[in-house]
Amino acid sequence: MQMPTPDSAILARKPQIVARLQKVLAPDAVISEEAETRAYECDALTAYRCPPLAVVLPASTEEVSAVLRICHEEDVPVVPRGSGTSLAGGALPTADCVILGVARLTEVLETDYDNRFIRVQTGRTNLSVTGAVEENGFFYAPDPSSQLACAIAGNIAMNSGGAHCLKYGVTTNNLLGVTMVMMDGTVTEIGGAHLDAAGYDLLGLICGSEGQLGVVTEATLRILHKPEGARPVLMGFDSNEVAGECVSDIIKAGVLPVAIEFMDRPCIEACEAFAKAGYPMCEALLIVEVEGSDAEIDEQLGLILQIARRHNPVELREAKDADEAGRIWLGRKSAFGAMGQINDYMCLDGTIPVSSLPHVLGRIRDLSDQYGLKVANVFHAGDGNMHPLILFDANKEGDLELCEALGADILRLCVEVGGCLTGEHGVGIEKRDLMVDQYDPADLECQMAVKDVFDPQWLLNPAKVFPLDASESRRSLALAAE
């Protein structure tokens, strides 16, 4: 994966830049020694690494503003970073950039149960938002698999989802307002503690913009009453295609489970060895969960089980109590860690129409055979958000490149059937060169024109989202205009 050539003039001014940053931040909030910056040289897409020029850890919106103002004046690129859990290289630094980490922005600023919102600093982890309100019977709905570690800042940047997004939506459906700092240090408020705002939907533009338009320091989030109860059912099938057909039939029946999760045999075997959740050794598993009162749950599960039986399942297991429900979810929640114990892998996140699941799963198997690399599938089947895990050997010459080529073909397949390149991980560096497979030149030009407005010098999160030649050209034009 090609990265931009670092600006030698910026590298030469490193002492001056670091000195200016040290004047506006606490002594331990500026990291500039190379050995220490290596902790930030990559995110969860670990195949690519590059130590940054420096790292800053501001503790307030005002400090973020001061940092960005300095970097703007010095023409230094800035890479915003949440918790570093991005699987698309969304927080990968360049050698001449400053990493702006939000790890110290963790405060709960306001909680309003009557109007069902919470306002937090965006370094707070996803799961800890629910932790702040659950004693009062509320929760925050988006639940990425990395929710124990991932930050709200990154969730907003990538418009993250999770297992329960089928019913509750992804981050954009649960985000009411933000405080955002522009690249020149200007602080702006977008949206707020209300259902909608007049004028253009700028909040919808910011959510999913991958740190390209500004740095979000505070977020107002929708919180929901906890449901009366929830119950999952485990379904085992003889093939991926049959499991995919079952998912499609459940959705067509008009039932809205809170989650429909899919795992294939390689993933089942890894998760069972890792978590010992008691999964059957079959070709494909579905975890379907519904919620509500006992009567509602019984009615919904009755219909879902009726649909499942038409597909000749090898196992149907309905949770009888909280312990059994926890065990059903245990393996799924452990999937990425379980696979990481046995192999290097690259995790994709293309989306497809649910009706295309059987076809796409079959084509992924064919592509896996063609490239000679195993693919494990675990994903949010209810909304068609695929997560193929391509297994490869990082120490074997050529394996990473082969893995990338297979991944590109799988993502092109998603676009081909009417889906898109990313459901929740974002484009980052992983998919930037595939943007031309989904968008024509005019579409990309419109998207880049939006970035021109918010970040005219193209300093925020360089080398991401757009094909590298296009973004480098935009940056060069901005420099020439100064």
Phi, psi and omega per residue, in radians:
M1 nan 2.129 -3.089
Q2 -1.359 2.432 3.047
M3 -2.067 2.715 -3.104
P4 -1.138 2.632 3.067
T5 -1.205 2.219 -3.118
P6 -1.116 2.591 3.126
D7 -1.354 1.960 -3.076
S8 -1.104 -0.535 3.135
A9 -1.154 -0.666 3.100
I10 -1.188 -0.766 3.125
L11 -1.029 -0.676 -3.134
A12 -1.191 -0.483 -3.112
R13 -1.618 0.211 -3.068
K14 -0.933 -0.833 -3.131
P15 -1.004 -0.702 -3.135
Q16 -1.173 -0.751 -3.130
I17 -1.133 -0.806 3.134
V18 -1.086 -0.715 -3.140
A19 -1.078 -0.729 3.125
R20 -1.141 -0.713 3.128
L21 -1.148 -0.650 -3.131
Q22 -1.154 -0.393 3.137
K23 -1.307 -0.378 -3.062
V24 -1.935 -0.052 -3.110
L25 -2.204 2.866 3.075
A26 -1.090 2.706 -3.082
P27 -0.967 -0.603 -3.099
D28 -1.619 0.159 -3.066
A29 -1.739 0.038 3.081
V30 -2.150 2.093 -3.120
I31 -2.001 2.101 -3.068
S32 -2.327 -0.194 3.077
E33 -1.251 2.342 -3.022
E34 -1.010 -0.699 -3.120
A35 -1.070 -0.582 -3.125
E36 -1.451 -0.559 -3.141
T37 -1.250 -0.289 -3.130
R38 -1.123 -0.355 3.064
A39 -1.134 -0.270 -3.099
Y40 -2.000 0.268 -3.016
E41 -1.295 -0.207 3.100
C42 -2.706 2.993 2.961
D43 -1.972 -2.590 -3.075
A44 -1.284 -0.158 2.953
L45 -1.545 1.423 -2.920
T46 -1.376 -0.040 -3.129
A47 -1.199 -0.333 -3.099
Y48 -2.173 2.353 -3.053
R49 -2.461 2.521 3.079
C50 -2.840 1.961 3.105
P51 -1.099 2.412 3.135
P52 -1.405 2.997 3.047
L53 -1.103 -0.781 -3.138
A54 -2.818 2.901 3.097
V55 -2.231 2.365 3.060
V56 -2.140 2.547 -3.106
L57 -2.247 1.303 -3.138
P58 -1.170 2.747 -3.076
A59 -2.036 0.128 -3.141
S60 -2.764 2.874 3.073
T61 -1.055 -0.669 -3.128
E62 -1.103 -0.695 3.103
E63 -1.209 -0.649 3.064
V64 -1.065 -0.754 3.118
S65 -1.046 -0.762 -3.133
A66 -1.119 -0.719 3.130
V67 -1.101 -0.838 -3.101
L68 -1.143 -0.623 3.109
R69 -1.084 -0.748 3.126
I70 -1.132 -0.822 -3.117
C71 -1.118 -0.612 3.086
H72 -1.122 -0.781 3.141
E73 -1.163 -0.551 -3.116
E74 -1.598 -0.009 -3.090
D75 1.022 0.668 -3.117
V76 -1.736 2.208 3.067
P77 -1.104 2.599 -3.124
V78 -2.219 2.283 3.069
V79 -1.947 1.871 3.070
P80 -1.181 2.502 -3.105
R81 -2.432 2.261 3.056
G82 -1.529 -1.799 3.109
S83 -1.841 0.053 3.109
G84 1.317 0.420 -3.122
T85 -1.641 0.103 -3.106
S86 -1.052 2.284 3.111
L87 -1.659 0.040 -3.117
A88 -2.013 0.183 -3.105
G89 1.293 0.457 -3.086
G90 -1.155 -0.389 3.133
A91 -2.029 0.376 3.110
L92 -1.198 2.213 -3.132
P93 -1.392 2.914 2.865
T94 -1.898 2.830 -3.044
A95 -1.164 -0.365 -3.096
D96 -1.894 0.347 -3.082
C97 -1.867 2.856 2.956
V98 -1.838 2.164 3.003
I99 -1.378 2.210 3.075
L100 -1.885 1.743 -3.122
G101 -1.564 2.462 -3.111
V102 -1.824 0.318 -3.024
A103 -1.062 -0.385 -3.141
R104 -1.639 -0.009 3.112
L105 -1.641 1.419 -2.961
T106 -2.139 0.124 -3.023
E107 -1.367 2.559 2.877
V108 -1.529 2.095 -3.015
L109 -1.656 -0.519 -3.101
E110 -2.852 2.466 3.044
T111 -2.320 2.231 -3.113
D112 -2.288 1.760 -3.091
Y113 -1.334 -0.515 3.127
D114 -1.123 -0.708 -3.123
N115 -1.778 0.097 2.986
R116 0.988 0.989 3.017
F117 -2.564 2.778 3.041
I118 -2.343 2.439 3.095
R119 -1.983 2.173 -3.049
V120 -2.326 2.749 2.887
Q121 -1.290 2.605 -2.897
T122 -1.492 0.032 2.996
G123 -1.436 -0.131 3.138
R124 -1.184 2.460 -3.112
T125 -1.298 2.704 -3.122
N126 -0.968 -0.908 -3.060
L127 -1.136 -0.543 -3.110
S128 -1.268 -0.282 3.021
V129 -1.172 -0.836 3.036
T130 -1.064 -0.693 3.137
G131 -1.017 -0.499 -3.112
A132 -1.375 -0.284 -3.045
V133 -2.196 -0.107 -2.983
E134 -1.197 -0.482 3.112
E135 -1.118 -0.386 3.124
N136 -1.722 0.225 3.038
G137 1.466 0.394 -3.130
F138 -2.108 2.912 3.039
F139 -2.678 2.835 3.050
Y140 -1.796 2.169 -2.868
A141 -1.268 -0.866 -3.078
P142 -0.998 2.298 -3.037
D143 -2.418 1.244 3.074
P144 -0.980 2.729 3.133
S145 -1.050 -0.455 3.136
S146 -1.612 0.370 -2.973
Q147 -1.065 -0.387 3.089
L148 -1.160 -0.502 -3.043
A149 -2.020 -0.573 -2.974
C150 -1.206 2.569 -3.096
A151 -1.651 2.664 3.090
I152 -1.023 -0.597 3.115
A153 -1.010 -0.803 3.125
G154 -1.224 -0.628 3.078
N155 -1.037 -0.731 3.119
I156 -1.211 -0.727 -3.125
A157 -1.040 -0.705 -3.054
M158 -1.813 0.022 -3.081
N159 0.908 0.988 -3.032
S160 -1.194 2.723 3.130
G161 -2.102 -2.065 -3.127
G162 2.500 -3.123 -3.050
A163 -1.078 -0.563 -3.042
H164 -1.729 0.258 -3.104
C165 -1.306 -0.248 3.100
L166 -0.985 -0.731 -3.124
K167 -1.629 -0.699 -2.968
Y168 -1.754 -0.118 -3.139
G169 1.473 3.064 -3.118
V170 -1.689 -2.923 -3.027
T171 -0.986 -0.753 -3.080
T172 -1.069 -0.458 3.120
N173 -1.416 -0.124 -3.100
N174 -2.201 0.219 -3.134
L175 -1.897 2.173 -3.092
L176 -1.796 -0.565 -3.100
G177 -2.921 2.808 3.113
V178 -2.461 2.683 2.835
T179 -1.809 2.163 -3.059
M180 -2.247 2.436 3.097
V181 -1.838 2.188 3.135
M182 -1.351 2.930 -3.068
M183 -1.072 -0.501 3.132
D184 -1.516 0.091 3.109
G185 1.700 -0.116 3.120
T186 -1.145 2.297 3.113
V187 -1.727 2.254 -3.116
T188 -2.304 2.606 3.095
E189 -1.898 2.285 3.135
I190 -2.228 2.256 -3.086
G191 1.246 -2.736 -3.138
G192 2.920 -2.810 -3.057
A193 -1.500 0.936 -3.137
H194 -2.596 2.948 -3.000
L195 -1.122 -0.743 -3.059
D196 -2.667 2.879 3.129
A197 -2.137 2.657 3.125
A198 -1.241 2.770 3.066
G199 1.477 -2.851 -3.116
Y200 -1.089 2.624 -3.133
D201 -1.429 1.262 -3.127
L202 -1.185 -0.536 3.122
L203 -1.116 -0.715 3.078
G204 -1.122 -0.497 3.092
L205 -1.271 -0.723 -3.103
I206 -1.201 -0.739 -3.096
C207 -1.252 2.014 -3.081
G208 1.715 0.094 -3.099
S209 -1.500 0.033 2.970
E210 1.043 0.630 3.093
G211 1.211 0.334 -3.096
Q212 -1.587 -0.258 -3.027
L213 -1.967 -0.396 -3.133
G214 3.078 3.051 3.127
V215 -1.890 2.016 -3.123
V216 -1.466 2.103 -3.068
T217 -1.859 -0.431 3.109
E218 -2.402 2.580 -3.133
A219 -2.440 2.392 3.009
T220 -1.749 2.083 -2.991
L221 -2.040 2.503 3.068
R222 -1.322 2.292 3.010
I223 -1.989 2.622 -3.026
L224 -2.161 2.670 3.014
H225 -1.145 2.409 3.045
K226 -1.095 2.457 3.088
P227 -1.184 2.809 3.139
E228 -1.048 -0.661 -3.137
G229 -2.922 2.953 3.100
A230 -2.590 2.603 -3.127
R231 -2.576 2.189 3.081
P232 -1.671 2.761 3.007
V233 -2.273 2.437 -3.132
L234 -1.794 2.287 -3.125
M235 -2.203 2.269 3.092
G236 -1.931 2.456 -3.105
F237 -2.333 2.836 -3.093
D238 -1.416 -0.232 3.141
S239 -2.702 2.732 3.074
N240 -1.065 -0.720 -3.073
E241 -1.098 -0.732 3.131
V242 -1.134 -0.717 3.093
A243 -1.078 -0.704 3.113
G244 -1.114 -0.681 3.101
E245 -1.131 -0.656 3.116
C246 -1.105 -0.764 3.098
V247 -1.027 -0.840 -3.125
S248 -1.032 -0.701 -3.125
D249 -1.220 -0.617 3.099
I250 -1.109 -0.796 -3.136
I251 -1.135 -0.753 -3.135
K252 -1.106 -0.469 -3.121
A253 -1.296 -0.127 3.111
G254 1.482 0.145 3.079
V255 -1.428 2.449 3.106
L256 -2.080 1.494 3.032
P257 -1.136 2.842 3.062
V258 -1.356 -0.391 3.131
A259 -2.777 2.509 2.923
I260 -2.349 1.908 -3.089
E261 -1.949 2.535 -3.057
F262 -2.122 2.434 3.014
M263 -2.444 2.396 3.069
D264 -1.747 3.111 -2.990
R265 -0.972 -0.859 3.140
P266 -0.975 -0.663 -3.138
C267 -1.294 -0.686 3.105
I268 -1.023 -0.825 -3.104
E269 -1.092 -0.762 -3.135
A270 -1.150 -0.748 -3.108
C271 -1.188 -0.654 3.137
E272 -1.181 -0.706 3.109
A273 -1.143 -0.583 -3.065
F274 -1.450 -0.837 -2.979
A275 -1.846 -0.306 -3.113
K276 0.885 0.949 -3.086
A277 -1.509 -0.090 3.138
G278 1.476 0.510 -3.140
Y279 -1.302 2.514 3.043
P280 -1.293 2.588 3.115
M281 -1.510 1.481 3.141
C282 -2.166 -3.086 -3.083
E283 -1.378 -0.531 -3.098
A284 -2.677 2.483 3.089
L285 -2.120 2.485 2.930
L286 -2.066 2.399 2.943
I287 -1.960 2.026 -3.135
V288 -2.045 2.175 -3.116
E289 -2.126 2.390 3.040
V290 -2.155 2.840 -3.111
E291 -2.517 2.906 -3.115
G292 2.356 -2.703 3.060
S293 -1.301 2.923 3.120
D294 -1.001 -0.699 -3.131
A295 -1.151 -0.736 3.119
E296 -1.112 -0.768 -3.135
I297 -1.086 -0.803 -3.136
D298 -1.043 -0.751 -3.119
E299 -1.133 -0.820 -3.115
Q300 -1.146 -0.802 -3.129
L301 -1.156 -0.561 3.095
G302 -1.044 -0.768 3.124
L303 -1.197 -0.736 -3.126
I304 -1.115 -0.756 3.123
L305 -1.154 -0.604 3.082
Q306 -1.093 -0.745 3.103
I307 -1.140 -0.770 -3.113
A308 -1.056 -0.699 -3.090
R309 -1.123 -0.444 3.105
R310 -1.182 -0.273 -3.113
H311 -1.836 0.288 3.056
N312 0.903 1.067 3.137
P313 -1.159 2.599 3.067
V314 -1.478 -0.306 3.075
E315 -2.716 2.441 2.980
L316 -2.276 2.095 -3.090
R317 -2.317 1.899 3.123
E318 -1.636 2.280 -3.124
A319 -1.103 2.291 -3.127
K320 -1.673 -0.355 -3.125
D321 -2.699 3.103 -3.082
A322 -1.106 -0.612 -3.140
D323 -1.137 -0.769 3.141
E324 -1.200 -0.643 3.080
A325 -1.096 -0.719 3.121
G326 -1.102 -0.661 -3.142
R327 -1.230 -0.620 3.091
I328 -1.082 -0.709 -3.131
W329 -1.419 -0.357 -3.035
L330 -0.994 -0.851 -3.117
G331 -1.101 -0.780 -3.132
R332 -1.078 -0.761 -3.132
K333 -1.187 -0.352 -3.124
S334 -1.675 0.051 -2.924
A335 -1.012 -0.871 -3.060
F336 -1.156 -0.713 3.099
G337 -1.153 -0.671 3.137
A338 -1.115 -0.771 3.130
M339 -1.167 -0.627 -3.140
G340 -1.143 -0.412 3.118
Q341 -1.267 -0.429 -3.039
I342 -1.914 -0.256 -3.059
N343 -2.850 2.667 2.859
D344 -1.213 2.537 3.093
Y345 -2.642 2.765 3.003
M346 -2.043 2.243 -3.074
C347 -1.788 2.115 3.116
L348 -1.685 2.984 3.117
D349 -2.670 0.738 3.031
G350 -1.164 2.724 3.099
T351 -2.049 2.657 -3.116
I352 -2.472 2.786 2.962
P353 -1.079 2.434 -3.078
V354 -1.009 -0.601 -3.124
S355 -1.141 -0.299 -3.129
S356 -1.579 0.003 -3.072
L357 -0.955 -0.884 -3.117
P358 -1.022 -0.773 3.140
H359 -1.103 -0.816 -3.065
V360 -1.171 -0.708 3.115
L361 -1.086 -0.680 3.084
G362 -1.140 -0.729 3.132
R363 -1.178 -0.625 3.094
I364 -1.102 -0.702 3.087
R365 -1.084 -0.730 3.125
D366 -1.119 -0.746 3.140
L367 -1.157 -0.654 3.089
S368 -1.036 -0.783 3.111
D369 -1.127 -0.700 -3.105
Q370 -1.098 -0.733 -3.087
Y371 -1.544 -0.242 -3.133
G372 1.285 0.435 3.091
L373 -2.138 2.375 3.127
K374 -1.294 2.563 3.086
V375 -2.211 2.184 3.030
A376 -1.807 2.356 -3.097
N377 -1.925 2.207 3.016
V378 -2.566 2.162 -3.014
F379 -2.875 2.997 3.109
H380 -1.477 1.582 -2.996
A381 -1.223 -0.510 -3.052
G382 -1.087 -0.586 3.122
D383 -1.980 0.260 3.037
G384 1.245 0.388 3.135
N385 -1.567 1.717 -3.063
M386 -1.323 2.551 3.019
H387 -2.359 1.111 3.056
P388 -1.115 2.319 3.074
L389 -1.842 1.940 -3.129
I390 -1.562 2.089 -3.078
L391 -1.567 2.304 3.125
F392 -2.613 3.016 3.139
D393 -1.929 1.880 -3.089
A394 -1.108 -0.345 -3.128
N395 -1.615 -0.036 -3.132
K396 -1.719 2.133 -3.084
E397 -1.029 2.263 3.099
G398 1.560 -0.239 -3.083
D399 -1.193 -0.687 3.124
L400 -1.088 -0.783 -3.135
E401 -1.106 -0.681 3.103
L402 -1.132 -0.715 3.116
C403 -1.073 -0.771 3.132
E404 -1.096 -0.707 -3.137
A405 -1.140 -0.734 3.086
L406 -1.109 -0.770 3.126
G407 -1.042 -0.713 3.128
A408 -1.100 -0.705 3.140
D409 -1.184 -0.632 3.101
I410 -1.155 -0.726 -3.139
L411 -1.202 -0.644 3.054
R412 -1.094 -0.641 3.089
L413 -1.061 -0.747 3.115
C414 -1.024 -0.776 3.121
V415 -1.143 -0.704 -3.094
E416 -1.032 -0.629 -3.095
V417 -1.584 0.132 3.079
G418 1.793 0.196 3.108
G419 -1.705 -2.672 3.140
C420 -2.547 3.020 -2.986
L421 -1.241 -0.504 -3.051
T422 -2.563 2.416 3.093
G423 -1.799 -0.582 -3.093
E424 -2.723 -0.263 -3.118
H425 -1.440 -0.386 -3.080
G426 1.572 3.061 -3.125
V427 -1.502 -0.858 -3.138
G428 0.916 -2.387 3.010
I429 -1.653 -0.383 -3.017
E430 -1.040 -0.735 -3.003
K431 -2.004 0.094 -3.011
R432 -1.034 -0.652 -3.114
D433 -1.390 -0.125 3.060
L434 -1.640 -0.077 -3.132
M435 -1.030 -0.506 3.132
V436 -1.225 -0.292 3.102
D437 -1.425 -0.307 3.115
Q438 -1.874 -0.568 -3.057
Y439 -2.092 2.493 3.055
D440 -1.482 2.977 -3.071
P441 -0.961 -0.646 -3.139
A442 -1.153 -0.692 3.098
D443 -1.074 -0.819 -3.134
L444 -1.122 -0.656 3.126
E445 -1.087 -0.722 3.105
C446 -1.084 -0.741 3.141
Q447 -1.141 -0.720 3.141
M448 -1.214 -0.528 3.087
A449 -1.134 -0.585 3.071
V450 -1.124 -0.755 3.110
K451 -1.110 -0.630 3.089
D452 -0.938 -0.674 -3.088
V453 -1.229 -0.813 -3.067
F454 -1.403 -0.569 -3.033
D455 -2.448 1.278 -3.002
P456 -1.009 -0.532 -3.116
Q457 -1.548 -0.008 -3.139
W458 0.932 0.892 -3.122
L459 -1.720 -0.359 -3.048
L460 -1.500 2.202 3.077
N461 0.821 1.139 -3.076
P462 -1.153 2.713 3.025
A463 1.201 0.318 3.130
K464 -1.983 2.809 2.947
V465 1.224 -0.988 -3.074
F466 -1.711 2.659 3.073
P467 -0.865 2.409 -2.970
L468 -0.990 -0.731 -3.134
D469 -1.041 -0.684 -3.116
A470 -1.185 -0.795 -3.117
S471 -1.236 -0.621 3.080
E472 -1.149 -0.671 3.084
S473 -1.103 -0.729 3.121
R474 -1.088 -0.743 3.138
R475 -1.120 -0.738 3.141
S476 -1.107 -0.701 3.112
L477 -1.134 -0.656 3.127
A478 -1.146 -0.722 3.114
L479 -1.129 -0.703 -3.121
A480 -1.151 -0.487 -3.099
A481 -1.409 -0.224 -3.089
E482 -1.286 nan nan
